[in-house]
Amino acid sequence: MTSETMTPSRTLLFVDDHDILYRAGLQRRLQQAQRHPQSPVIVGRDKAWEIAIGWCSVYCDPTDGRYQLWYQAFASDAAPERTHRSVICYAESRDGIHWEKPNLGLYAFNGDPHTNIVLLGNGGYSDRYGCAVMVDPAAENPAQRYKMAYFDFSLDQGQEYPGLSVAFSPDGIRWTKYPHEPLLRGAYGRRGSAVPFVGDDSQPWLLPLSISDAADVFYDAPHQRFALYHKMWIDGPDGAMFWKHGMGYTHSQNFVDWARPQLVLTPDEFDPLWVEFHHSPVFYHNDCYFALLQILNRGVQGGIMDCELALSRDGLHWQRPFRQPFFLPRSSGNQFDSGSILTNGTPVVLADELRFYYGGYSAGATGGDHFQLTTGVGLATLPRDRFVALCPQQQTGQVTLKAIDSSPYGALTLNANAQEGSIWVELLNNEGRRIPGFDRAQALPITGDRLEHTVAWQTRTVAELPAQQVMLRIYIENAELFAVTFH
């Protein structure tokens, strides 16, 4: 397989049937993220302003491997003033495991100038929420290389509104809030409020289908714009407002002017009635959008939360095929994350694993006693691209992929665990006929557990194929297949 122009490698994940023509005798099995043995990697409550650590964002610099992490710290009534009740704190690490909270001296707390606080709330009716930070290497203005989105209460022409706020920074430490807030007005009120009539602006916080009090942001490369996923209130069976949260979405070209929010996912009839999405952070990886849904049960221990993995191919139409077991469940016992998992969207993608950082509470997030819980930032990992396995329903199965143009590619690798069995790959033309020399009988069996198994045949190589449409057929015997990569 040759080409005059260099084509990037392409990895197909088997999280759904997007690239699959059909499969026979195979089933999917979700792979759960595993907690790092040193989790929590950041311990809360060692600072007066860190009574409860919630949402966080993380960035690993590809040039030097330095980690930066921003996290929401809630001090509640321990704060000297409302602007300090819910703040953004900063930590650094060389390896992503051992973290330091630097004394930045930017904002004092209860007279202590030696804090790692990098952003305060506006001090409106209620606290600011969220901590969605992204790094924009293509930023034209170096002062806006780091971008943050969050929810706050702001004055606009003398009237206070809840809604979306943003801030910018050259280094992730010194932040400047955008002066005009909120950029999108949000909803805030009591459960059971009546939906306002058209033209009734007497209660400006009763705003249907609007942003609610958390958001997560990333650069959506396929659509070439910033994407923000956020809480969005939906109305109850009786039509009254503030029943429970679904997933909302908006986008922007410049991080300031945002499109009208739209509702893209809600709980359905296959969920227990208590299910709601406390928040729905999203990231994009290998042609797939993943959401780390925070599944909230307000009726247990003050609002417990576990993490479910949801899927989309366009960022708007979502599937939830992995409701049980949870992708990242709460810990058992009385751990820092045995009550609530507060996920963020973007993981750190390394050569051999994905790292998911999250805030955790030992109690519920919506009704727990903040002064009694333990808290921190946790780390869970997943071997690279091993979200979901294709494995036999009994002993043997096969998957046939949709046809792909062979011309840009020169090699194939499989991400697979065949410690207890074997995998074979054969090539078919676009009519489903076997290509001589590339059939199963000529294939070298794949065994062992590796992120990259080289696909090979006895006498032929992939590079020898003339340009044509080919279909891969992969036979799986007592093994697990996670992904295939065209190099």
JOUR-V322016 format. One record per residue. OMEGA is omega in whole degrees, -180 to 180 (NA if undefined). Layout:
# JOUR-V322016
omega->{OMEGA;OMEGA}
This chain:
# JOUR-V322016
omega->{-177;178;180;178;-179;178;179;173;-179;179;176;176;-178;179;178;-178;-175;-177;-175;173;172;177;-176;177;-178;175;177;177;178;174;-178;173;-177;179;175;-178;179;177;7;179;171;-178;178;176;174;174;-176;-178;-178;178;178;179;-178;-174;179;173;-176;177;175;-178;-177;-178;-177;177;180;177;170;-179;177;-178;178;177;-177;-179;180;-175;173;-179;-180;179;-172;-179;-176;-177;-180;-172;173;179;-173;176;-179;179;174;-175;-179;-179;-179;-172;175;174;-174;174;-173;179;-179;-178;178;176;-178;178;180;-178;-174;-179;174;180;-180;178;177;173;179;-180;180;-176;-178;-173;171;-176;173;-177;-176;-178;173;177;-176;-179;-177;-178;179;179;-179;179;-180;-180;175;-178;-179;173;-179;-178;-179;178;-170;177;176;-178;175;179;179;180;168;177;-174;174;176;177;-177;-178;175;-172;-178;-177;-179;-171;174;178;174;-168;-176;-177;-8;178;170;178;-177;-179;178;-179;-177;176;-180;178;180;177;-177;176;174;179;180;179;-176;177;-170;180;175;-173;-178;174;-180;179;174;-159;168;-179;176;-169;173;176;-178;-174;180;-180;178;178;175;-180;-180;176;-169;170;173;179;170;-177;-175;180;179;179;-179;-174;173;178;177;-176;167;179;175;-175;170;-178;-177;174;-174;178;-180;-180;-174;179;176;180;176;179;-175;179;177;169;-176;-175;178;177;165;-176;-177;-173;166;179;178;174;-173;-180;-174;169;-179;-177;177;174;-178;173;178;174;176;-174;173;-177;-172;171;-176;-173;-177;172;177;175;180;-179;172;-176;177;178;176;-171;172;175;179;-180;-177;-179;-168;173;177;-177;-173;-178;177;-2;177;176;175;-180;174;174;174;178;-177;179;-179;-178;180;178;-174;173;-179;-174;165;-174;-165;175;170;-177;178;-177;-175;-178;170;-179;180;177;-176;172;-179;173;173;180;179;-175;-174;-179;-180;177;-176;-175;180;-174;166;-170;178;174;-179;176;173;-176;177;174;-172;174;-179;177;-173;178;164;-178;-176;173;175;-179;-174;174;176;175;178;-177;175;-177;179;179;-176;-168;-177;-166;-177;-179;178;171;177;169;-170;172;180;179;-177;-177;-177;177;176;178;171;-178;177;171;-174;173;179;178;179;177;-177;-180;-179;-180;-176;-178;180;-176;173;-176;176;178;180;-175;-178;174;179;171;176;178;-177;176;-172;-173;-176;176;-180;-178;-179;-176;171;-180;179;173;180;175;175;170;-175;178;-175;180;-180;-177;180;178;-176;-175;172;180;173;-178;NA}
